[in-house]
Amino acid sequence: MKLLTLAAVIVCAASDSWGRPATSWAKLKRVDYVRSETRRDRALETAILQSLPGYSEEMRRVYEYNPSVVPTYLVRYFYNRVDLNDDGKPETLVWLHSAMVGGSSGYTAQIYRKVRGQYRLLWQGTPAWNPVIVSSRKTRGWRNLIMLVAGGGVLPGYWTEMRFNGERYPSDPRDGVEVKRSRVAGRAFIADDWWTGFKGIELHPPGFNTGL
């Protein structure tokens, strides 16, 4: 994944561009909500860090620019486990939140599979908002994912259904099939109000020690 540079992060900070989308998802009538796990998963963190080359270097630059803002720009991860292809083995849904991995259009979602104790990245989508709604509908054996498209000048926000093509889901939720709000149904994972509630688990860059 390409991280935002320090210059881009500073622009985001000036414009407050990582605000939540205006479209409310908490009142969908046909959706059950599941909050993310709160326990740190070290093996998962290792896999996420592998997907973020340059993270340590960019955080070092942020620290040199202004140490007091480091906690603001640390990537925070949210995750849930859910079996997406009904093989009895759960995949891990991840949502990353930080000015380093997104902005006003959304952030980054990922899917991992655990193999022999290690997580392997199966899919990454951006820009993405939480929650990720797992539908009962399937395409090529995998459950469809319903995601919100909002922010970045998109008014009003709308929902899209992401369908598995035999190898992966679309890498951009905006490439999904638009779904009417009344047809949005399923289980919403990573259903956390990070604005006022749980803010995710901090992902500390290796070799980066500021006493945090």
C-alpha positions as CSV (number, residue, x, y, z in Angstrom):
1,M,0.0,0.0,0.0
2,K,1.2,3.5,-0.8
3,L,1.3,5.6,2.3
4,L,0.5,9.3,2.3
5,T,3.7,11.4,2.6
6,L,4.3,13.8,5.4
7,A,3.3,16.7,3.2
8,A,0.0,15.1,2.5
9,V,-0.5,14.3,6.2
10,I,0.1,18.0,7.0
11,V,-2.5,19.0,4.4
12,C,-5.0,16.6,5.9
13,A,-4.4,18.0,9.4
14,A,-5.0,21.5,8.1
15,S,-8.2,20.6,6.4
16,D,-9.5,18.1,9.0
17,S,-10.1,15.7,6.1
18,W,-10.3,12.5,8.1
19,G,-13.8,13.2,9.5
20,R,-16.4,10.5,9.4
21,P,-19.0,10.4,6.6
22,A,-22.2,12.3,7.0
23,T,-24.3,9.3,6.0
24,S,-25.5,7.4,9.1
25,W,-25.2,3.6,9.0
26,A,-26.3,2.8,12.6
27,K,-30.0,2.7,11.8
28,L,-30.2,0.2,9.0
29,K,-33.2,-2.0,9.8
30,R,-32.0,-5.2,8.2
31,V,-28.5,-5.2,9.6
32,D,-27.1,-6.8,12.8
33,Y,-24.1,-4.9,14.2
34,V,-20.9,-6.5,15.5
35,R,-18.2,-4.5,17.2
36,S,-14.6,-5.2,16.4
37,E,-12.3,-7.2,18.6
38,T,-10.3,-5.2,21.2
39,R,-7.5,-7.7,21.9
40,R,-4.2,-7.0,20.2
41,D,-3.2,-9.7,17.7
42,R,0.6,-9.7,17.2
43,A,0.6,-12.0,14.2
44,L,-2.0,-9.9,12.5
45,E,0.0,-6.8,13.3
46,T,3.0,-8.4,11.6
47,A,1.0,-9.0,8.4
48,I,-0.5,-5.5,8.4
49,L,3.0,-3.9,8.8
50,Q,4.1,-5.9,5.8
51,S,1.3,-4.3,3.8
52,L,2.6,-0.8,4.8
53,P,6.1,-0.5,3.5
54,G,7.7,2.8,4.6
55,Y,5.4,3.2,7.6
56,S,8.3,3.5,10.1
57,E,10.1,6.0,7.9
58,E,7.0,8.2,7.5
59,M,6.3,8.1,11.2
60,R,9.9,9.1,11.9
61,R,9.3,12.1,9.7
62,V,6.1,13.0,11.5
63,Y,8.0,12.7,14.8
64,E,10.8,15.0,13.6
65,Y,8.2,17.5,12.4
66,N,6.2,17.6,15.7
67,P,6.4,14.8,18.3
68,S,3.2,15.8,19.9
69,V,1.1,14.8,16.9
70,V,2.5,11.2,16.6
71,P,-0.5,9.6,18.3
72,T,-2.8,11.2,15.8
73,Y,-1.0,9.7,12.9
74,L,-0.3,6.2,14.2
75,V,-2.3,3.7,12.2
76,R,-5.1,2.1,14.2
77,Y,-6.5,-1.2,13.2
78,F,-10.0,-2.7,13.8
79,Y,-10.7,-6.4,13.1
80,N,-13.3,-9.1,13.2
81,R,-13.2,-12.8,12.1
82,V,-15.9,-14.1,9.8
83,D,-16.2,-17.0,7.4
84,L,-16.7,-15.4,4.0
85,N,-16.7,-18.6,1.8
86,D,-18.3,-21.1,4.2
87,D,-15.3,-23.4,4.4
88,G,-15.4,-23.5,8.2
89,K,-12.3,-21.3,8.4
90,P,-12.8,-17.7,9.3
91,E,-11.1,-14.9,7.3
92,T,-10.1,-11.7,9.2
93,L,-11.7,-8.4,8.2
94,V,-9.5,-5.4,9.0
95,W,-10.1,-1.7,8.7
96,L,-7.2,0.7,9.0
97,H,-7.7,4.3,10.2
98,S,-5.1,7.1,10.1
99,A,-4.3,10.1,8.0
100,M,-1.4,7.9,6.7
101,V,-3.8,5.4,5.0
102,G,-6.7,7.5,3.8
103,G,-8.6,10.8,4.0
104,S,-12.0,12.4,3.4
105,S,-13.1,9.7,0.9
106,G,-12.3,6.8,3.3
107,Y,-9.5,4.7,4.6
108,T,-8.3,1.1,4.0
109,A,-10.0,-2.3,4.3
110,Q,-8.3,-5.6,4.1
111,I,-9.1,-9.4,4.3
112,Y,-6.6,-11.9,5.7
113,R,-6.5,-15.6,5.9
114,K,-4.5,-17.4,8.6
115,V,-2.2,-20.2,7.3
116,R,0.1,-22.1,9.6
117,G,-0.1,-19.4,12.3
118,Q,0.6,-16.6,9.8
119,Y,-1.8,-14.2,8.2
120,R,-1.8,-13.8,4.4
121,L,-3.3,-10.8,2.7
122,L,-6.1,-11.8,0.4
123,W,-7.6,-8.4,-0.5
124,Q,-7.2,-4.7,0.0
125,G,-9.8,-2.0,-0.8
126,T,-9.6,1.7,-0.7
127,P,-11.1,4.2,0.0
128,A,-13.2,2.4,2.5
129,W,-15.4,3.2,5.5
130,N,-16.5,1.0,8.3
131,P,-18.6,-1.0,8.8
132,V,-18.1,-3.9,6.3
133,I,-21.5,-5.5,5.9
134,V,-21.4,-9.2,5.0
135,S,-24.4,-10.2,3.0
136,S,-26.1,-13.6,2.8
137,R,-25.9,-13.3,-0.9
138,K,-22.9,-15.0,-2.6
139,T,-21.0,-14.7,-5.8
140,R,-18.7,-17.6,-6.9
141,G,-18.9,-19.1,-3.4
142,W,-17.9,-15.9,-1.5
143,R,-20.3,-13.7,0.4
144,N,-20.9,-10.3,-1.1
145,L,-19.6,-7.3,0.8
146,I,-21.7,-4.1,1.2
147,M,-19.8,-0.9,1.8
148,L,-20.5,2.8,2.1
149,V,-19.2,5.3,-0.4
150,A,-19.2,8.8,1.1
151,G,-17.0,11.8,1.7
152,G,-14.5,13.4,-0.7
153,G,-17.3,15.4,-2.3
154,V,-19.7,12.4,-2.7
155,L,-23.1,13.8,-1.6
156,P,-25.2,12.0,-0.6
157,G,-23.4,8.9,0.3
158,Y,-24.5,5.6,-1.2
159,W,-24.0,1.8,-0.7
160,T,-22.3,-0.6,-3.1
161,E,-22.2,-4.4,-3.2
162,M,-18.8,-5.9,-3.9
163,R,-18.9,-9.3,-5.6
164,F,-16.1,-11.9,-5.7
165,N,-14.9,-12.4,-9.3
166,G,-13.3,-15.8,-8.7
167,E,-10.0,-14.3,-7.5
168,R,-10.8,-11.2,-5.5
169,Y,-13.2,-8.5,-4.6
170,P,-12.9,-5.1,-6.4
171,S,-10.1,-3.0,-5.0
172,D,-12.2,0.1,-4.9
173,P,-15.7,0.0,-3.3
174,R,-16.8,2.6,-5.9
175,D,-16.5,-0.2,-8.5
176,G,-19.2,-2.2,-6.8
177,V,-22.9,-2.4,-7.8
178,E,-24.9,0.4,-6.2
179,V,-27.5,-0.9,-3.7
180,K,-30.6,0.9,-2.5
181,R,-30.5,1.7,1.2
182,S,-33.7,-0.4,1.7
183,R,-31.9,-3.5,0.3
184,V,-28.9,-3.2,2.5
185,A,-29.0,-6.3,4.7
186,G,-26.5,-8.6,6.5
187,R,-24.1,-8.5,9.5
188,A,-22.1,-5.3,9.9
189,F,-18.6,-6.0,11.2
190,I,-16.2,-3.4,12.6
191,A,-19.4,-1.5,13.6
192,D,-17.6,0.9,15.9
193,D,-18.2,4.6,16.3
194,W,-14.5,5.5,16.3
195,W,-15.5,9.2,16.5
196,T,-16.7,8.9,20.1
197,G,-16.1,5.3,21.1
198,F,-13.4,2.6,20.6
199,K,-10.7,4.1,18.4
200,G,-8.9,0.9,17.4
201,I,-5.6,-0.7,18.3
202,E,-2.5,1.3,17.8
203,L,-0.1,-0.2,15.2
204,H,3.4,0.7,16.4
205,P,6.1,0.8,13.7
206,P,9.0,-1.6,14.3
207,G,12.1,0.2,15.4
208,F,10.2,3.3,16.2
209,N,10.4,4.2,19.9
210,T,9.2,7.5,21.3
211,G,8.1,6.3,24.7
212,L,4.4,5.9,23.6
